[in-house]
Each structure stands twice: as structure tokens, then as C-alpha cells.
Amino acid sequence: MEKIIFTEEFCQPQKLFPFTLTRHVQDIRVGILTIRQKWEAYLGLPSFNKWLDNYKDNGLSVKTNELSPGDYLLIHSNVLPSAAIISQIKKLDAGELLLCAVNGPVALKFSNRDASANDIKVSKTTLLEEDAKTIAQSWHIFQLNDWAVREDFHLLTNGRTSEPISSTNKTTAPENIFIEQGANVEHCILNASTGPIYIGKNAEIMEGSVIRGPLAMCEGAVLKLGTKVYGATTLGPYSVGGGEIKNSVFFGYSNKGHDGYLGDSVIGEWCNMGAGTSNSNVKNNAGAVKVYSDLEKNSYETAGIKCGVLMGDYSRCAINTSFNTGTVVGVSANIFGSGLTPKYVPSFSWGSEGIKTYNFDAALQHIENWKQLKHQTLTAEEKSILKYLYENQ
């Protein structure tokens, strides 16, 4: 096969609001890796995006009727790979569609000769031998994170040797702890009996932290002094965690560096949570949590008994912010105000009481300021996406 091509068709990316406002489904992080990185690692192939003819098309987007000669693999973007799925995919013939009886299409191997601009010929259908795990709703990201961390841990560490664990740490099940080169962990409690602990390249866990796996820390991630983490948590690249964190996913470059509780939540990229910020993840009546859905404006869908905050990229909140159960925050919102936040904070909001709209130029400048703190800058592609979202709210 020449390359992987991801398609969002039939994946309903709008149900993964707000995270798919600024990225393709395949670039969502769950476990240690993004969905794209998982498939690339399993198959050893480069990946591209099927042309959508919308504002998210970029240099990785390709048109299926313009492919060079060869065989390709069309992957449905919200499917999480496993060793069993990969084994079946490697046996596919050109024109053969791998189908999950529960969750629908998984992958199609095809020849460029069988592809047009709008259609790819399918000559045979094969059922998947196990149910595929898919990210079909935003809350599935934290709900499937336990499984995904374990899968990625095996994928990344199988046959490799961890850096030594410093004797200053107290460990349980150290065989389930993997430390990459340059990581720094001293005077911490690491309990990997409940799941693996992965500490990425140049990551740091500061003194006094108490960790109960599964935990994934990507490159450059930091846990501050005395942090408590439990329940399948992921800190994406260069993210900062502090206080109490449970069963939550940070995509990357985001900060929760101080005391406060974050549970059953997903935080996008370039977000910042002020000191003392906490979220509710269970209703006082222990009833089902309703979460705002962008699939049908002003409608709410049930996420289960537990759901905290789902925060889109570039959003920030002031000190001591209290997030309501099942709060959804759009892109580039600046949240401040007293009491619990509304259940839904739209993109480019300024405040949370009588919400006003962020001035676009100011929003870009503030994002730029935050990015410079981590030695990065806004790209032309990011600016283009943000402008589109601002003008089409």
C-alpha cells in the first residue's frame, strides 16, 4: 500500500464538537497518541486526509481521483486501531471493505483505478471479527482513554527498555512504568498496578506527586508539585497539570497548573485554567448528564452519569472558575464571572455573564501571547481556521 487516507464521511464529525472545529477527527488525541499517529505506527505508512472542500483542507488533503498509481487504504477517521483490526486489514484485497457489524465501515483497500472524485468502487465486504472502538461523541474521548492508554503503551514500549526509575520514588508494579529519555521523576509515588504509567521524553513529575495509573505524559509534559492523578489521564505534549486530575485528556500545550479538581473532562490545545478552577462531573441528583450538541443547535445529548468540561482549543478561564456538570466550551473563549458557568459557552465569548463577543484581533493577539510562552507562534493555517470560525458562528 502507498499511503493511508482518512475520511470523515459517515463519522459525523459535528458530534465531536467543539474539538472538530479546529482539527480533523483523526487528529484527536486519546490514549498516548492521536488517532492518526496510532494508524501510522501500526501500519508504518504516511497518512493524508480525503479532500473535504471546506475550511479544514490543508497540505495533507488529497483528492482520490488524482492519486498516483498504486493501492491505498481508506480509513474511517473515528476508528481506533487494535492489533486484531490491523491483522485483518493486512489481508484485504483491493476493493475489499472491512465492516464492523455494530459501528459500520472501518477500512477500504482500493486501487487508484477504482476511485473517482466522489466515489470509490467496492467489490467485496468482510465483517470485522471484533467490535471496533470508535470516538463517536466528544465524551467518548475520556470514556475510552483507559483502553487507549493501555493499547498505546504496548504499541510504544513493546521490545524496548525503560530508562531507570530513580530510587527516590516509591513504586508499585514498576514493570508497568516506562520512562523515556530525558524525563525527570523524583520523590513521587507511582502505582502502576491499576494501569501503565508512561512518562514521555523530557517530561517531568515534580516532587510529592501521587500517581495511580493509567497515566500518559507526552513529550515535555509537566506535573507540578504534589499533584494527584488517577483514572486514565493523558497530558498531551508540553501540557502542565496540577492539583487533582481524574480521567481527563489534555490534547497538548494546555495548562492546569494549580490546585482545583478536573475530572471526566477533555481539554483541547492551548487552553489555560486559572488557579483554583474546578469542575463538577456528577449532578447532585446522580442523574444523567446532558451535554450541548452542535449536531442540532440548542439540543442536548446524554453523556452518562459522569461528564465534566469539554473545552475547545485556545479557550481560557479565570481563577476560581466553577464549571457546571457537562459544560461545553467553544474555541477561543475567555471565561470569567461569578457562580457556575453556563452549560454552553460559545466560541469567541468574552465572560460568562451576559456573554459578549471577543474582538477578533484581540483574540488572535492573546492566543499569540500564550503561544509565545511555549516558544511557538500562530501559523497562517491556524489564523485562517480561526477567521472562518469567527465569521461563521
Summary of the structure (lengths in Angstrom):
residues: 393
radius of gyration: 21.0
end to end distance: 40.0
largest distance: 60.6
contacts: 1379
relative contact order: 0.10
helix: 20%
strand: 31%
